[in-house]
Amino acid sequence: MNCTPRGFKFGKLCCLVLMLGLLPPLARAQSAATLAGTASMGSSPWPSSAIHLVVPFQAGGSTDMLARSLARELATQLSQPVLVDNKPGANATLGAAFVANAPPDGLTWLLVQAGYASNLSQSKAPGRDNSPKLIPVSLLASGPLVLTVNADFPVKTVQELLSLARGHPGEINFGSAGTGSLPHLASELINLMAGTRMTHIPYKGSAQALSDVLSGQVPVYTMNLVLSLPYLKSGRLRALAVTSSKRSVIAPEIPTLAESGLVGYDMSTWYGLLVSEATSKDLVLKINHALSDALKSPDISDKLSSEGMAVVASTPLEFQVFLSKESLKFAKIIQSAGIRMTP
């Protein structure tokens, strides 16, 4: 047997395998154990330590609550702690940058919601590609917003609202939780698709916006569906349509905007997970499979259902395609409405 540099085409490990056949049985067994140990060197099991699930928002919000539900399920499933790290600031870009710069060992994840696509559309603007270097792992869940009006406002359908808005350009106000928020962009998409010019009134959070809509100071508000339900039931708000392409399972009586005349309208709130761009494909797939299994947990699916959302586990490629479409849609809305996004 030739184990000279010219003779062992497949390397030293291959030569060791060949040599085993020439040894006595006991020595062969001992050498095989040594060989197995050699082959396993450098390939430690994953995850080898705690996972850090970064939430780029304050604790207590819907993204944070989903993160903590996922963390509990994944910790049991993976036999490693899953720690939720809240890193708010700079419109969620601080948390994104932290994960982008983390070691690509598959142990630092970023949980985002729909606003991430808006940030992405701005950071990738011509001459300004400062987007964090992240890659999609999986879409997690999706659900609709709902277009509502104050109960005293004289419209009962989407078409009545659009007709009134076309007849009074700039005179009908709509509220939002802030410039560039998903409710803001959802309403601007109505303006864009319907050719209307309703005026945006930004607030510092959804609580202030809802308060003024309930009092009648601002008549129109696109908002979280679950938060709207008590006011819809009490008659203080009227639902005109949901923003998703399909009706909501928790309020199937409310039509979609697409059904109400804005064909092709689709705007949903969603959650997804990303990791550092340098993470290997093998690790990305391992994380994806772990998430897919965790999302089957009744605890998580029930929690999402209570928020009017449905589990939408995806492949990394499916999430990448979805994210590209979302960021292009947001970029078009932002440009059309002349929105100035703050970094």
N, C-alpha and C positions, 0 to 999 in steps of 0.2 A: 504494500500500500504506500503510495507516494503522498506524503503530507508536506512536501516542500512548497514554497510559495507558488511554484509553477503548477504543482499537482493538485492543491485543494482549491478548486475553483469556487466553492461555496463558503470558504472561510474556515476558521478554527473550530467553530461549533460543529460544522458538518464532519470534520475529521474526528472529533470526539465521538460522534454517533457511530462512525464506521469502526472505530477502535473498540467499541463496546462488544461487538460481536466476537472479538478475539480473546476476550477475558474469561476467566472461570466464572461460574454462575454467581457466587457471592460477591466477587469483585465487580461483576457486571451490574448487580443490583445496587451496590454502593456507588458506583460511578454514575449510574442512571439517576440516582437521587441528587448527586452533585450537579449533573447536567441539567436537571429540572430546575434546580435553584439558580443556575447560571442563566437559563432562559427567562426566568421570571424577574431577574434583576432589571431595574429601570422601569418596570410596569406595575406601579402600585394601584390598588383598587380605588375607584372613584365612587363617592366623594371620600377623600382621606381625612377631612376635617370639617369644621362648621362651614355652612353656606351663609353668605350675607345677602339678604334680599333687600335691595335699596328701594325705598319709596321717596320720590323727590317732592314730597308734600309733608305738611304738618301731620302729626298723629291725630287720629280721630275721624278723618274723612273716609269716604267710601273706598278709595284706593288702598288706604292704610288698613281698613277692616278686611278687605279681600286678602291683602298680603298676610295678615295674621292667621286667617283661616287656612291659607295655603301652607304657611310655615308649620302649623300644627300637623297637618296631614303629611307633608313631605318629611318632617322629622321622624315620624313613625315609619314611613315607607323606606327612607334611606338610612335609618339608624345613625343619623348625625344631626346635631342641632342646626336649626334654620333660624337665623337671627334677623329680625326686621330692623333695618337702619333707616331712620327718617332723616333725609338730607334736603330740606326745603330751601328755596331761594332762587332768584333770577329766572322766574317762570319755568321752573323744573330743570333748568339747564345745569345747575350745580350737581345735582344727583347724577344726571346723564354723563357729565364730564368725569365724575368720580369713577363710575363703572367703566367708561371707555379707557381710563388710565390704569385700571386694576390689572393684576397679573392674569394672563389668559388661561387660568387653571380650572375654569368652570365652577368656581366657588363664589363669584360675585355677580349677582343678577340685578337687572333693573326692571321694575314693574311700572308701566306707563298707562295712561289713558288717552282718549282721543285727542286731547290738546297737544300731544307729542307730535302728531302729524302737522299741526299748524306751526309749531316751532321748527320742524324739519323743513317745511316749505320756505320759511324765512331764512334759515341758516344756509340753505342751498341756493339762495337768490344769486343771479349773475354777478360775478366778481366778489362774492361773499360766502364762499363755501367753508364755513367754520363749523359744520355739523359734527357732533361727536361721533367718533369711529366705533359704531355699534352695529351688530347684526341681529336680525330678527330670529327668535327661537319659536315662539308660538303665540297666536291669538288665543285669548282665554275666554272672553265673553263679550256679548253685544246686546244692546237694548235701545229702545226709542226714547226720544224726548216727546213732549206734547205741546202743540200750539194752543194756547188758551187766551181767553179774553175775559175782562171783568163782566160779571153777570148783567150789569146795566148797559153795557156797550151794545148798540143796536145791530149786531150781526150774529147769525146763528150757523153760518156755513163758511167754508173757505172762500167760495165764490163771492159771497156777499162782502167779505172782508176785502178781497182783491178789487171788486167793483168800487167800493167806497174809497180804497186807497188810490185807485187810478183817477177817480174824480176829484180827489183832494191831495195832490202830490205834496209831500213834505209835511202834511198836517197831522198825520196819524203817528203817534209815538209807540215804540216798543222798548221794553226794558231788557236788561241782561245783567249777569253777574260781573260784567267788566268787559272792556274792549279786548277783542280777540278770544273771548270765552266761547265755548261750544254753542250756548244759546244765542250769543251774538251772531256767530257765523251761520247758524241755522236760519235765523231770520233774514240775514243778508242774502242767503241763497234763495229765499222766497222772492226778495226784491229782484234778484238777478234773473230768475226764471220767469217771473210773472210780469216783469217790466214795471214794477211799482217803485215808489220812493217813500217808504215809511222811514221815520227818523229814529235813530238809535239814541236811547238814554242809558248810559252806563252807570252801574252802581258798584260799590265796593263790597261785593258779595251777594249771594242769592237771597239772603234774609231781607236786606233792604229793598231789593227789587220786588220781591213778593209782597212786602208790606204796602208799597205804593200801588201795585196792581190791584190788590184787594180793596184799597181805599178809593180806587178809581182815578188816581192822579195820572197813571199810565195805563192805557187800556189793553195792550197786547203784550204777551210774555210767553216765550218758548222755554219750557222748564222741564225738570226731572218729572217723569210720569208718576212715580210712587209718591213723591212729595205733593203732587197736585191732587191725589185721590180724595183726601179729606175735604178739600175745598170744592171739588167737583160734586161730591155727595151732598154737601151742605148747600149747594147752589150758589156759592160766592164766586165761583169761576165757572166758565163754560168751555168745554173742550171742543175744538174744531177738527183737529186731526193729529195723528202721530206722525213723526218724521221718518220712521223706518220704512223700508220697502214692503214689509208685511205688518199686519195688525199685531198688536200686543196680546199675549196669552192672558194677561191679567186685566185687560180692558178691551176685549174683542169687539165691543160695540162702537169703538171710536175708529172712524175710517183713517186711511193713510192720506198724506198729501197727494201722492200719486193718483189715488182713487178719486181725489177731490178736484182734479183738473191739472195738477202740476206733474204731468207724466214724466217719469224718470227721476223724480225727487227722491233722494235717499240720504239721510243724515242720522247717524246713530252714535251713541256713546259706547265706548268699548275699552277693554283692557288687553294688554299684551305684555310679553316679556322679551327683553333683549340682553345680550352680553357683549363683552369686548370683541371688536372685530378680529383680533388676533387669535381668538379661541378656535381650536381645531374642529373640523367637521364632526369627528367622532364624539367629542364632548358635547357639541351642540345637539346631536341626535340623542345622547344619553339624557340631557336635560329635558329635551322635548318629550321623550318617553316617560320620564318621571312626572312631568306636568300632566300629560295625558292621563296617567293612572290616578293622579291626585284629583283631577277634575271629575272623576267618576264618583268621588265621595259624596254621599247624600248630604253631608254637612255643608259642603261647598255649593252643590247644585241647589239646595234648598235656600241657602243664603242669597244666591244670585237671583233665584226666582222671586224672593221677597222684595228684591230691588227692581223687579220688572225686566230682568236680564236673563239670557239663556247662555249655557255653556257653548263655546265655539272653539273647541280644540282644533288646531291646524298643524300642518307641516311648516318647517321654516320657510320653504319656498312660497307656500300659499300666503303666509303672513307678509313676506317681502313684497309680493305682488299687490296685496291689499294695501300695505303701507305706502307704496308708490302711488297708487290711485288716490288714496286719501290726501297725501301731501300735494298732489297736482290739483285736486279739487279745492283744497283750502287756498292754495296760491292764487287760483282763478278768482275765488270769492274776495280775497284780500285786495287783489289788484283792482277788481271791478268796483268795490265799495270804497277804495281809497283809504283803507284802514292803515294806520300807523301803529305797528306793533312795538311795544317796549321790550328791550332785551332782558 
